[in-house]
């Protein structure tokens, strides 16, 4: 039990360290090396090493309103083709296609199947979190009373093959190629 508490404490401290590190203006700078505490948590298997995890794969989030989906096909060097579906009930959703580029924990997503909508999400190796404040153009991907602001998705399967099986509502395959 004591070991679990120590690992949980290490994870929490590493998370705080990441929040503090993310406040800088180094969006285009080199990837930061993990702190010694974060490295200990990575070595213990408590948190993933985001430097060694690909964005390629299928992401989901279940709720009472439906199943949200995100997929990415490609790699960090060439970029990714992405698709997403955020569900807010039987008739309310956001759905779109686009591309993404990843720099460490920052993922620049550009949706371009409607109006061009570009924003930076965060990826910790497990969860992909959209920012709470998005450009107005992102509304073109959503029905009334739906929005992508603050939506999150969780990695459920790694790799292009899994991503290609991700289905949307109006868009049959959210990630048909890469």
C-alpha positions, 0 to 999 in steps of 0.5 A, a space after each residue: 500500500 505504501 508503494 502505491 501511495 508513493 507512486 500516486 504522489 509521484 504521478 500527482 507531482 509530475 502532473 503539476 510539473 507538466 501544468 507549470 511547464 506548459 505555461 511557457 511560450 515555447 510552443 515551437 521550441 524543442 521538447 522538454 526533458 521530463 523532470 527527475 520525478 516525472 522520469 521516476 513515474 515513467 520508469 515505474 510505469 505510472 505514467 506513459 512516456 509521451 515521447 515514445 507514444 504515437 498519436 496514431 490510433 483510435 480514441 473514445 470517450 463514453 457518456 450518457 449522451 453517446 460515444 465520442 470518437 477521434 482517430 489519427 493515421 500517420 506519424 510525427 514526421 509526416 503528420 496525421 490525418 484525423 477525424 472526430 465525432 463528439 456526441 451530445 445526444 441523438 441529434 446533436 453532434 460535432 463531426 469533421 476531418 482534417 490533419 494534425 501535427 504533433 510536437 511533444 504534448 502539443 497537437 495542432 489540429 486543423 479541421 478543413 472539411 467545413 470552415 478551416 478551424 485550427 487549434 492546439 490540443 494536449 496529448 499526454 500519451 493517454 488522453 487528448 484534450 481539446 482547449 476550452 476556447 476555440 475559434 468561431 470557425 469550429 462551430 461549422 462542424 457542430 449542430 446547434 447546442 453542440 461544441 468541441 470546446 473542452 472535449 477529451 478523448 482517451 486512447 483505446 487502440 494504437 496504430 493506423 489499422 485501428 484508427 481506420 476502423 473508426 466510424 462517424 455518424 455522417 462521415 462513414 470512415 473518420 480515418 480512411 487513409 493516412 
